[in-house]
Amino acid sequence: MNLSEEVDLEDYVARPDKISGADINSICQESGMLAVRENRYIV
């Protein structure tokens, strides 16, 4: 799977509420699973 050009990971890192690496990992895994369920190749 590929990451959509619309997604800016720097935006998540620069957030004032400072999400953790584990949070980013979880977001990526959930997004990937949703894409697989919907037969998409771009997250």
PDB file with one MODEL, atoms N, CA, C and O in Angstrom:
MODEL        1
ATOM      1  N   MET A   1       0.829  -1.175   0.000  1.00  0.00           N
ATOM      2  CA  MET A   1       0.000   0.000   0.000  1.00  0.00           C
ATOM      3  C   MET A   1       0.875   1.240   0.000  1.00  0.00           C
ATOM      4  O   MET A   1       2.008   1.230   0.482  1.00  0.00           O
ATOM      5  N   ASN A   2       0.333   2.280  -0.539  1.00  0.00           N
ATOM      6  CA  ASN A   2       1.031   3.560  -0.595  1.00  0.00           C
ATOM      7  C   ASN A   2       0.291   4.584   0.246  1.00  0.00           C
ATOM      8  O   ASN A   2      -0.919   4.482   0.449  1.00  0.00           O
ATOM      9  N   LEU A   3       1.021   5.560   0.727  1.00  0.00           N
ATOM     10  CA  LEU A   3       0.445   6.645   1.501  1.00  0.00           C
ATOM     11  C   LEU A   3       0.008   7.742   0.547  1.00  0.00           C
ATOM     12  O   LEU A   3       0.776   8.164  -0.317  1.00  0.00           O
ATOM     13  N   SER A   4      -1.218   8.200   0.702  1.00  0.00           N
ATOM     14  CA  SER A   4      -1.742   9.257  -0.146  1.00  0.00           C
ATOM     15  C   SER A   4      -0.900  10.519  -0.015  1.00  0.00           C
ATOM     16  O   SER A   4      -0.365  10.809   1.055  1.00  0.00           O
ATOM     17  N   GLU A   5      -0.787  11.259  -1.096  1.00  0.00           N
ATOM     18  CA  GLU A   5      -0.045  12.518  -1.065  1.00  0.00           C
ATOM     19  C   GLU A   5      -0.726  13.547  -0.173  1.00  0.00           C
ATOM     20  O   GLU A   5      -0.098  14.521   0.241  1.00  0.00           O
ATOM     21  N   GLU A   6      -2.007  13.339   0.125  1.00  0.00           N
ATOM     22  CA  GLU A   6      -2.756  14.265   0.971  1.00  0.00           C
ATOM     23  C   GLU A   6      -2.367  14.147   2.443  1.00  0.00           C
ATOM     24  O   GLU A   6      -2.663  15.044   3.233  1.00  0.00           O
ATOM     25  N   VAL A   7      -1.711  13.058   2.818  1.00  0.00           N
ATOM     26  CA  VAL A   7      -1.334  12.831   4.212  1.00  0.00           C
ATOM     27  C   VAL A   7       0.028  13.462   4.473  1.00  0.00           C
ATOM     28  O   VAL A   7       1.000  13.189   3.769  1.00  0.00           O
ATOM     29  N   ASP A   8       0.081  14.307   5.494  1.00  0.00           N
ATOM     30  CA  ASP A   8       1.336  14.964   5.873  1.00  0.00           C
ATOM     31  C   ASP A   8       1.696  14.528   7.291  1.00  0.00           C
ATOM     32  O   ASP A   8       1.139  15.032   8.266  1.00  0.00           O
ATOM     33  N   LEU A   9       2.633  13.587   7.395  1.00  0.00           N
ATOM     34  CA  LEU A   9       3.015  13.081   8.712  1.00  0.00           C
ATOM     35  C   LEU A   9       3.656  14.162   9.570  1.00  0.00           C
ATOM     36  O   LEU A   9       3.571  14.108  10.797  1.00  0.00           O
ATOM     37  N   GLU A  10       4.293  15.137   8.946  1.00  0.00           N
ATOM     38  CA  GLU A  10       4.887  16.242   9.707  1.00  0.00           C
ATOM     39  C   GLU A  10       3.808  17.011  10.461  1.00  0.00           C
ATOM     40  O   GLU A  10       4.060  17.540  11.544  1.00  0.00           O
ATOM     41  N   ASP A  11       2.617  17.073   9.895  1.00  0.00           N
ATOM     42  CA  ASP A  11       1.506  17.752  10.557  1.00  0.00           C
ATOM     43  C   ASP A  11       1.148  17.046  11.862  1.00  0.00           C
ATOM     44  O   ASP A  11       0.860  17.699  12.865  1.00  0.00           O
ATOM     45  N   TYR A  12       1.167  15.723  11.849  1.00  0.00           N
ATOM     46  CA  TYR A  12       0.871  14.970  13.072  1.00  0.00           C
ATOM     47  C   TYR A  12       1.961  15.163  14.120  1.00  0.00           C
ATOM     48  O   TYR A  12       1.669  15.270  15.311  1.00  0.00           O
ATOM     49  N   VAL A  13       3.198  15.207  13.685  1.00  0.00           N
ATOM     50  CA  VAL A  13       4.319  15.363  14.614  1.00  0.00           C
ATOM     51  C   VAL A  13       4.311  16.752  15.247  1.00  0.00           C
ATOM     52  O   VAL A  13       4.676  16.904  16.413  1.00  0.00           O
ATOM     53  N   ALA A  14       3.899  17.763  14.489  1.00  0.00           N
ATOM     54  CA  ALA A  14       3.924  19.144  14.965  1.00  0.00           C
ATOM     55  C   ALA A  14       2.691  19.533  15.778  1.00  0.00           C
ATOM     56  O   ALA A  14       2.590  20.674  16.229  1.00  0.00           O
ATOM     57  N   ARG A  15       1.771  18.622  15.967  1.00  0.00           N
ATOM     58  CA  ARG A  15       0.548  18.941  16.717  1.00  0.00           C
ATOM     59  C   ARG A  15       0.881  19.356  18.147  1.00  0.00           C
ATOM     60  O   ARG A  15       1.811  18.821  18.750  1.00  0.00           O
ATOM     61  N   PRO A  16       0.127  20.303  18.686  1.00  0.00           N
ATOM     62  CA  PRO A  16       0.406  20.755  20.057  1.00  0.00           C
ATOM     63  C   PRO A  16       0.113  19.696  21.117  1.00  0.00           C
ATOM     64  O   PRO A  16       0.693  19.740  22.202  1.00  0.00           O
ATOM     65  N   ASP A  17      -0.774  18.747  20.825  1.00  0.00           N
ATOM     66  CA  ASP A  17      -1.097  17.718  21.818  1.00  0.00           C
ATOM     67  C   ASP A  17      -0.113  16.552  21.787  1.00  0.00           C
ATOM     68  O   ASP A  17      -0.236  15.614  22.574  1.00  0.00           O
ATOM     69  N   LYS A  18       0.869  16.606  20.874  1.00  0.00           N
ATOM     70  CA  LYS A  18       1.987  15.655  20.816  1.00  0.00           C
ATOM     71  C   LYS A  18       1.556  14.190  20.927  1.00  0.00           C
ATOM     72  O   LYS A  18       1.618  13.591  22.001  1.00  0.00           O
ATOM     73  N   ILE A  19       1.124  13.634  19.813  1.00  0.00           N
ATOM     74  CA  ILE A  19       0.797  12.214  19.819  1.00  0.00           C
ATOM     75  C   ILE A  19       2.087  11.406  19.818  1.00  0.00           C
ATOM     76  O   ILE A  19       3.110  11.849  19.296  1.00  0.00           O
ATOM     77  N   SER A  20       2.027  10.234  20.399  1.00  0.00           N
ATOM     78  CA  SER A  20       3.231   9.410  20.555  1.00  0.00           C
ATOM     79  C   SER A  20       3.496   8.578  19.301  1.00  0.00           C
ATOM     80  O   SER A  20       2.657   8.491  18.404  1.00  0.00           O
ATOM     81  N   GLY A  21       4.659   7.983  19.263  1.00  0.00           N
ATOM     82  CA  GLY A  21       5.000   7.076  18.173  1.00  0.00           C
ATOM     83  C   GLY A  21       4.043   5.899  18.118  1.00  0.00           C
ATOM     84  O   GLY A  21       3.692   5.423  17.039  1.00  0.00           O
ATOM     85  N   ALA A  22       3.621   5.430  19.293  1.00  0.00           N
ATOM     86  CA  ALA A  22       2.658   4.328  19.357  1.00  0.00           C
ATOM     87  C   ALA A  22       1.316   4.753  18.767  1.00  0.00           C
ATOM     88  O   ALA A  22       0.646   3.955  18.112  1.00  0.00           O
ATOM     89  N   ASP A  23       0.921   6.008  18.997  1.00  0.00           N
ATOM     90  CA  ASP A  23      -0.322   6.517  18.416  1.00  0.00           C
ATOM     91  C   ASP A  23      -0.227   6.548  16.894  1.00  0.00           C
ATOM     92  O   ASP A  23      -1.162   6.145  16.201  1.00  0.00           O
ATOM     93  N   ILE A  24       0.895   7.022  16.378  1.00  0.00           N
ATOM     94  CA  ILE A  24       1.096   7.077  14.924  1.00  0.00           C
ATOM     95  C   ILE A  24       1.083   5.672  14.342  1.00  0.00           C
ATOM     96  O   ILE A  24       0.496   5.444  13.284  1.00  0.00           O
ATOM     97  N   ASN A  25       1.723   4.734  15.022  1.00  0.00           N
ATOM     98  CA  ASN A  25       1.733   3.341  14.585  1.00  0.00           C
ATOM     99  C   ASN A  25       0.310   2.792  14.528  1.00  0.00           C
ATOM    100  O   ASN A  25      -0.062   2.131  13.558  1.00  0.00           O
ATOM    101  N   SER A  26      -0.470   3.059  15.544  1.00  0.00           N
ATOM    102  CA  SER A  26      -1.850   2.578  15.597  1.00  0.00           C
ATOM    103  C   SER A  26      -2.689   3.178  14.470  1.00  0.00           C
ATOM    104  O   SER A  26      -3.476   2.475  13.835  1.00  0.00           O
ATOM    105  N   ILE A  27      -2.519   4.470  14.225  1.00  0.00           N
ATOM    106  CA  ILE A  27      -3.246   5.135  13.137  1.00  0.00           C
ATOM    107  C   ILE A  27      -2.898   4.487  11.799  1.00  0.00           C
ATOM    108  O   ILE A  27      -3.782   4.230  10.981  1.00  0.00           O
ATOM    109  N   CYS A  28      -1.624   4.227  11.581  1.00  0.00           N
ATOM    110  CA  CYS A  28      -1.181   3.606  10.322  1.00  0.00           C
ATOM    111  C   CYS A  28      -1.734   2.199  10.162  1.00  0.00           C
ATOM    112  O   CYS A  28      -2.177   1.828   9.075  1.00  0.00           O
ATOM    113  N   GLN A  29      -1.713   1.413  11.230  1.00  0.00           N
ATOM    114  CA  GLN A  29      -2.220   0.041  11.156  1.00  0.00           C
ATOM    115  C   GLN A  29      -3.721   0.020  10.890  1.00  0.00           C
ATOM    116  O   GLN A  29      -4.193  -0.746  10.050  1.00  0.00           O
ATOM    117  N   GLU A  30      -4.470   0.857  11.601  1.00  0.00           N
ATOM    118  CA  GLU A  30      -5.918   0.903  11.397  1.00  0.00           C
ATOM    119  C   GLU A  30      -6.258   1.386   9.989  1.00  0.00           C
ATOM    120  O   GLU A  30      -7.175   0.859   9.359  1.00  0.00           O
ATOM    121  N   SER A  31      -5.530   2.379   9.496  1.00  0.00           N
ATOM    122  CA  SER A  31      -5.765   2.888   8.145  1.00  0.00           C
ATOM    123  C   SER A  31      -5.481   1.819   7.102  1.00  0.00           C
ATOM    124  O   SER A  31      -6.219   1.676   6.127  1.00  0.00           O
ATOM    125  N   GLY A  32      -4.410   1.073   7.315  1.00  0.00           N
ATOM    126  CA  GLY A  32      -4.063  -0.010   6.396  1.00  0.00           C
ATOM    127  C   GLY A  32      -5.113  -1.098   6.366  1.00  0.00           C
ATOM    128  O   GLY A  32      -5.474  -1.592   5.298  1.00  0.00           O
ATOM    129  N   MET A  33      -5.604  -1.475   7.540  1.00  0.00           N
ATOM    130  CA  MET A  33      -6.633  -2.518   7.606  1.00  0.00           C
ATOM    131  C   MET A  33      -7.922  -2.054   6.938  1.00  0.00           C
ATOM    132  O   MET A  33      -8.577  -2.838   6.251  1.00  0.00           O
ATOM    133  N   LEU A  34      -8.290  -0.802   7.129  1.00  0.00           N
ATOM    134  CA  LEU A  34      -9.487  -0.268   6.483  1.00  0.00           C
ATOM    135  C   LEU A  34      -9.321  -0.271   4.966  1.00  0.00           C
ATOM    136  O   LEU A  34     -10.252  -0.617   4.239  1.00  0.00           O
ATOM    137  N   ALA A  35      -8.146   0.111   4.491  1.00  0.00           N
ATOM    138  CA  ALA A  35      -7.889   0.112   3.049  1.00  0.00           C
ATOM    139  C   ALA A  35      -7.991  -1.300   2.479  1.00  0.00           C
ATOM    140  O   ALA A  35      -8.548  -1.491   1.397  1.00  0.00           O
ATOM    141  N   VAL A  36      -7.460  -2.290   3.194  1.00  0.00           N
ATOM    142  CA  VAL A  36      -7.536  -3.683   2.740  1.00  0.00           C
ATOM    143  C   VAL A  36      -8.993  -4.128   2.655  1.00  0.00           C
ATOM    144  O   VAL A  36      -9.397  -4.767   1.683  1.00  0.00           O
ATOM    145  N   ARG A  37      -9.771  -3.792   3.666  1.00  0.00           N
ATOM    146  CA  ARG A  37     -11.192  -4.180   3.665  1.00  0.00           C
ATOM    147  C   ARG A  37     -11.943  -3.576   2.488  1.00  0.00           C
ATOM    148  O   ARG A  37     -12.883  -4.175   1.967  1.00  0.00           O
ATOM    149  N   GLU A  38     -11.520  -2.376   2.070  1.00  0.00           N
ATOM    150  CA  GLU A  38     -12.200  -1.685   0.974  1.00  0.00           C
ATOM    151  C   GLU A  38     -11.504  -1.903  -0.371  1.00  0.00           C
ATOM    152  O   GLU A  38     -11.813  -1.225  -1.351  1.00  0.00           O
ATOM    153  N   ASN A  39     -10.558  -2.859  -0.411  1.00  0.00           N
ATOM    154  CA  ASN A  39      -9.822  -3.196  -1.639  1.00  0.00           C
ATOM    155  C   ASN A  39      -9.133  -1.988  -2.265  1.00  0.00           C
ATOM    156  O   ASN A  39      -9.125  -1.830  -3.486  1.00  0.00           O
ATOM    157  N   ARG A  40      -8.558  -1.141  -1.420  1.00  0.00           N
ATOM    158  CA  ARG A  40      -7.817   0.019  -1.904  1.00  0.00           C
ATOM    159  C   ARG A  40      -6.326  -0.239  -1.750  1.00  0.00           C
ATOM    160  O   ARG A  40      -5.911  -1.057  -0.930  1.00  0.00           O
ATOM    161  N   TYR A  41      -5.535   0.454  -2.532  1.00  0.00           N
ATOM    162  CA  TYR A  41      -4.084   0.307  -2.483  1.00  0.00           C
ATOM    163  C   TYR A  41      -3.396   1.550  -1.941  1.00  0.00           C
ATOM    164  O   TYR A  41      -2.180   1.562  -1.750  1.00  0.00           O
ATOM    165  N   ILE A  42      -4.175   2.594  -1.695  1.00  0.00           N
ATOM    166  CA  ILE A  42      -3.624   3.838  -1.156  1.00  0.00           C
ATOM    167  C   ILE A  42      -4.325   4.135   0.155  1.00  0.00           C
ATOM    168  O   ILE A  42      -5.551   4.092   0.249  1.00  0.00           O
ATOM    169  N   VAL A  43      -3.521   4.439   1.169  1.00  0.00           N
ATOM    170  CA  VAL A  43      -4.071   4.755   2.491  1.00  0.00           C
ATOM    171  C   VAL A  43      -4.167   6.251   2.615  1.00  0.00           C
ATOM    172  O   VAL A  43      -4.605   6.757   3.648  1.00  0.00           O
TER     173      VAL A  43
ENDMDL
END
